[in-house]
């Protein structure tokens, strides 16, 4: 306790979290999934009420004018109505379960993107910390050279301006990292946690290139086959099934209903005290059932069209994600093989040549800015490549 009170910073070390652990935590407590679970419970409760006869009618009548006689009448639909209501309720349960799959896939994608944003923010902080350190040294060197009369006042001011600009970018990147931590923490139910991925995104380029190559080699040729496992597509397909079940339910309700009852209508000395009743409820108002059937048919047609629209949209999104993946794969290969080694060489050689007096201050600044631009673009390429892979996996239901 004395150690923690004396050194509070040591008690607040960042929490390293892995991607699979983040997904597990989000899937366990995200509000989207709790909402879906309640919707499933709602549909199950509705199914338990599939056998839903109308309320009985309790009657009092005086058939002979001498006294009031009690009675009861119950109307029961044809058994096919209750059977079809149960099937319709089961289709509603399946639709709610498909909705749970959609929300689960959405949460998983959101967590992966939030985790990637945190990795990018951490990598940017590391990159700008290195740049800030380098420009601080360059600024101190320029101050000494100016004091010795070897550089002009313009070069001194320019160096200070470059150093302040990099320092300002580092401050902004630090704020962005905290924002990324909070976005991920909100998905995990820990918005104030000091989270860190514990990895350097810039060191994952080789692994990413291998993963992307394997993914591109395993993808189906046809869009329809690629997105066949999409939970969104399954949801709209189940919605078509539910709407078609609604048509069958309307047709079942056009059948006659049965009416059963009894009533004491006899005198006190009558040998037949109770009179049973039996009747049939005839669906005479045909236009009502016809309009309901037309509405149900139109609803099923709209659901079918909606499923086709979703199929088209998923195919379009898949093609875009596939094109992005291929594009960034090519770009990543260039930076891994050429761009990144060149930027490292530019930084080291430009500093060595400047200290040896073989290049000017302006050439040094231009060389450093060129090298850091290459490294920042490399980091952006990794981010875009990973985002494209996340989108591809989401569209495929992975």
Buried (B, 14 or more C-beta within 10 A) or exposed (E): EEEEEEEEEEEEEEEEBEBEEBBEBBBEEBEBBEEBEEBBEEBBEBBEEBEEEEEEEEEEEEEEEEEEBEBEBBBBBBEBBBBBBBBBBBBBBBBBBBBBBBBBBBBBBBBBBBBBBBBBBBBBBBBBBBBBEBBEEBBEBBBEBBEEEEBEEEBBEBBBEBBEEBBEBBEEBBEBBEEBBBBBBBBBEBEEBEBBBEBEBBEBBEEBBEBBEEBBEEBEEEBEEBBBEBBBBBBBBBBBBBBBBBBBBBBBBBEEBBBBBBBBBBEEEEEEEEBEEEEEBEEEEEEEBEEBBEEBBEBBEEBBEBBEEBBEEBBEBBEBBBEBBEBBBEBBBEBBEEBBEBBEEBBEEBBEBBEEEEBEBEEBBBBBEBBBEBBBBBBBBBBBBBBBBBBBBBBBBE
